[in-house]
Amino acid sequence: MHRYLRKRFRVTVFALVLLVISSYAAYRVMLDPRFVNEKAQLVLSEMLGVNVEVHGATFRPLSGLYIDEIVIPVVHEGKRQVLADLHDVVISHYLASLFTGRMNIREVRAGSLSLNLARAANGTWNLAPIIDTLRSRPRTQSLLPVLSVDNLKFAYHDELTLDHEGHPFDVEVLGVHAAMTPRRGQHVLDLTLAVDDPDLGSWQVRGATVDVDTAKLKLTAESNRLPINDALAARLGARGREILDAYGPPSGGDVKLMLYFTYQWTIPSPSGSASKPTYRAPPSLRAFPLSP
């Protein structure tokens, strides 16, 4: 009888200890903000190959991570730049992965995203470190989770495309709804973009893809009917104004813009020697005058 009671006592003590440990682990994972921030920062940094900053993360086992802000910095031409700044982020995961001690991300949804894409005079992109990380990933692994953004602000700075005074091409696009989907078994990301900018109007974007194996980004975009005014000229910058002067109506009126964008840099050779970035052509922006 006493032996039976001692055995029951040991089982009870073991169960209580296990419960305390499990409760503490659950607290750290679900309620401790510092631990959740550190874990989210580690997972996202490993995924992208850069040191991601995470602010205001909370974890809910059944629905995923809720994050106030994610900052993705890069070092480009020896300077720190913010490549992307996301707000109001929800990261959904595969629930079964939690039992393995990992969190496999299924989808990322962001309320807003500021994306700052830049190309230096030597043809290098600030996006290159992330592309290099994705290229090294096995095809059996998904490159990235599905991403959707309700409100994207896109800024592009290109020191290869200059106006007649030698100024770089700069443009900013507001009001973009964006989605990114990785192709299964391929190193290709398909982009879906819908643009409704207050000054640049609505745009249809076709064939937007990122091929990670060949490091190639391409898209074609066509605007709706746009009135030529000071707001449009200011948003297009000096290079855009040159295009309007060259191809647009001689005196005011409406115009339709077409953007053809393709970029590719060389990939490492099989011997492992370093590759030199190269570019195919600067973005081609054409203006087509429209009759009243």
C-alpha positions in Angstrom: 0.0 0.0 0.0 2.8 2.4 1.0 4.7 1.5 -2.2 1.6 2.3 -4.3 1.2 5.7 -2.5 4.9 6.5 -3.0 4.5 5.7 -6.7 1.4 7.9 -7.1 3.2 10.7 -5.2 6.2 10.6 -7.6 3.9 10.6 -10.6 1.9 13.5 -9.2 5.1 15.5 -8.5 6.4 14.8 -12.0 3.1 16.0 -13.5 3.2 19.2 -11.4 6.8 19.9 -12.4 5.9 19.3 -16.1 2.9 21.6 -15.8 5.0 24.4 -14.3 7.6 24.1 -17.0 4.9 24.0 -19.7 3.1 27.0 -18.2 6.4 29.0 -18.0 7.2 28.1 -21.7 3.7 29.1 -22.7 4.1 32.4 -20.9 7.4 33.1 -22.6 6.0 32.3 -26.0 2.6 34.0 -25.8 2.8 36.7 -23.1 6.4 37.8 -22.7 6.8 40.7 -25.3 10.6 40.6 -25.1 10.8 36.9 -25.9 8.2 37.2 -28.7 10.1 40.2 -30.3 13.4 38.3 -30.2 11.9 35.1 -31.7 10.2 37.0 -34.5 13.3 39.0 -35.2 15.4 35.8 -35.4 12.9 34.0 -37.7 12.6 37.0 -40.1 16.3 37.7 -40.1 17.1 34.1 -41.0 14.5 34.2 -43.8 15.8 37.3 -45.5 19.5 37.2 -44.7 19.6 40.7 -43.1 19.2 42.0 -39.6 15.5 42.7 -39.3 14.1 44.9 -36.6 10.8 44.0 -34.9 8.8 46.2 -32.7 5.6 45.5 -30.7 5.1 41.7 -31.4 2.5 39.6 -29.7 1.8 35.9 -30.3 -1.5 34.0 -30.5 -1.1 30.3 -31.0 -4.2 29.9 -33.2 -3.8 32.9 -35.4 -0.1 33.9 -35.4 2.1 36.9 -34.8 0.8 40.5 -34.6 3.5 43.0 -35.0 3.3 46.8 -34.9 6.3 47.5 -37.1 9.0 45.6 -39.0 12.0 47.4 -40.4 14.3 45.8 -43.0 17.6 47.7 -43.2 20.4 47.0 -45.7 23.9 48.3 -46.3 24.2 49.7 -49.8 27.3 51.4 -51.1 28.7 51.5 -47.5 25.6 53.2 -46.1 22.7 51.9 -44.0 19.4 52.3 -45.8 15.9 51.2 -44.9 14.8 49.0 -47.7 11.3 48.3 -46.2 9.2 49.5 -43.3 6.0 47.5 -42.6 3.2 48.5 -40.2 0.3 46.5 -38.7 1.6 43.1 -39.7 -0.1 39.8 -39.2 2.0 36.7 -39.7 0.0 33.5 -40.1 1.7 30.2 -39.5 1.1 26.4 -39.8 -0.2 25.3 -36.4 1.4 21.9 -36.6 4.9 23.4 -36.8 4.6 24.7 -33.3 4.9 21.1 -32.0 8.3 20.8 -33.6 9.6 23.9 -31.8 9.5 26.1 -35.0 7.1 28.4 -36.6 6.7 27.9 -40.3 5.2 31.1 -41.8 2.3 30.6 -44.3 1.3 34.2 -45.0 2.3 37.8 -44.2 -0.3 40.6 -44.3 0.7 44.2 -43.8 -1.6 47.2 -43.4 1.0 49.5 -44.9 4.5 49.2 -46.4 7.1 51.7 -47.5 9.5 50.2 -50.0 12.6 52.1 -51.1 14.3 50.5 -54.1 17.6 52.0 -55.2 20.2 51.3 -57.9 23.7 52.8 -57.7 25.8 54.3 -60.5 27.7 51.0 -60.7 24.5 49.0 -61.3 24.2 47.4 -57.8 20.8 47.2 -56.1 20.1 47.7 -52.4 17.9 44.6 -52.8 20.9 42.4 -53.7 21.7 40.9 -50.2 18.1 39.5 -49.9 18.2 38.1 -53.5 21.5 36.4 -52.8 20.0 34.8 -49.7 17.0 33.5 -51.5 19.1 32.2 -54.4 21.0 29.9 -52.1 17.8 28.3 -50.7 17.0 24.8 -52.0 14.2 24.5 -54.5 12.4 22.1 -52.1 11.9 25.0 -49.7 9.5 27.9 -50.3 11.4 31.1 -51.1 9.1 33.3 -49.1 5.6 33.2 -47.6 2.7 34.7 -49.5 2.7 38.5 -48.9 -0.2 41.0 -49.3 -0.1 44.7 -48.6 -3.1 47.0 -48.4 -1.3 50.3 -48.8 2.1 50.3 -50.4 4.2 53.4 -50.9 7.0 52.8 -53.4 10.0 55.0 -53.9 12.6 54.4 -56.6 16.0 56.1 -56.9 18.1 55.3 -60.0 21.6 56.7 -60.5 21.9 55.1 -63.9 19.0 56.9 -65.4 20.0 60.6 -65.6 18.4 63.7 -67.0 20.2 66.2 -69.2 21.6 67.9 -66.1 22.9 64.6 -64.7 20.3 64.2 -62.0 19.3 60.7 -61.0 15.8 59.4 -61.8 13.5 59.6 -58.7 9.8 58.6 -58.5 7.4 57.9 -55.8 4.2 55.9 -56.2 1.4 56.0 -53.6 -1.8 54.0 -53.2 -0.5 50.6 -54.4 -2.2 47.3 -53.4 0.4 44.5 -53.7 0.6 40.7 -53.4 3.6 38.4 -53.8 3.2 34.7 -54.4 6.1 32.2 -54.7 5.9 29.6 -57.5 6.0 26.0 -56.1 9.3 24.3 -56.9 10.7 27.4 -58.6 12.8 30.3 -57.6 10.3 32.8 -59.0 8.1 35.3 -57.3 4.9 36.5 -59.0 3.8 40.0 -58.2 0.3 41.4 -58.4 0.1 45.2 -58.3 -2.9 47.6 -58.5 -2.0 51.3 -58.5 -4.3 54.2 -57.7 -2.1 57.2 -57.1 -3.7 60.6 -56.5 -1.4 62.3 -59.1 -0.1 59.4 -61.2 -3.5 57.9 -61.7 -4.5 54.2 -62.1 -2.0 51.8 -63.7 -2.3 48.3 -65.0 0.8 46.2 -64.2 1.4 43.0 -66.2 4.0 40.3 -66.1 5.6 41.4 -62.9 8.0 38.7 -61.7 11.3 38.3 -59.8 13.4 35.3 -61.0 15.8 34.7 -58.2 18.0 32.1 -60.1 18.8 34.6 -62.9 18.4 37.7 -60.6 15.9 39.2 -63.0 13.2 41.7 -62.3 10.7 42.7 -65.0 7.4 44.3 -65.4 5.3 46.3 -67.8 2.9 49.0 -66.6 0.4 51.2 -68.4 -1.4 54.2 -67.0 -4.9 55.4 -67.6 -5.6 58.7 -69.2 -3.7 61.4 -67.3 -4.0 65.2 -67.6 -0.7 67.0 -68.0 -0.5 69.4 -65.1 2.1 70.6 -62.5 1.2 67.8 -60.1 2.0 65.1 -62.6 5.2 66.8 -63.8 6.4 67.3 -60.2 5.9 63.6 -59.3 7.7 62.4 -62.4 10.8 64.5 -61.7 13.2 66.1 -64.1 13.6 62.9 -66.3 9.8 62.5 -66.4 9.3 66.1 -67.5 11.8 65.6 -70.3 9.8 62.6 -71.5 6.5 64.6 -71.4 8.2 67.4 -73.4 9.5 64.9 -75.9 6.5 62.7 -76.4 3.5 64.4 -74.9 1.1 66.8 -76.6 2.7 70.2 -77.6 0.4 72.2 -75.3 -1.3 70.5 -72.4 -3.9 67.9 -73.0 -4.0 64.2 -71.8 -1.3 61.6 -72.0 -0.9 57.8 -71.4 2.3 56.5 -69.9 4.0 53.2 -70.6 6.7 51.8 -68.3 9.0 48.9 -69.4 11.3 47.7 -66.7 13.8 44.9 -66.8 16.9 44.4 -64.7 19.3 41.5 -64.4 22.7 41.1 -62.8 25.1 38.2 -63.3 25.0 35.1 -61.1 28.0 33.4 -59.5 29.9 31.0 -61.8 30.1 27.2 -60.9 33.7 27.7 -59.7 32.4 30.0 -57.0 34.1 33.1 -58.2 32.5 36.4 -57.4 30.1 37.9 -60.0 30.1 41.5 -61.1 26.7 43.2 -61.2 25.6 44.3 -64.6 22.4 45.9 -65.9 20.6 45.5 -69.2 18.9 48.9 -69.6 17.5 51.7 -67.5 13.7 51.8 -67.2 12.0 52.9 -70.4 9.2 55.4 -69.8 7.2 56.5 -72.9 4.4 59.1 -73.2 1.6 58.8 -75.8 -0.5 61.9 -76.5 -4.2 61.4 -76.5 -6.8 63.3 -78.5 -9.5 65.2 -76.5 
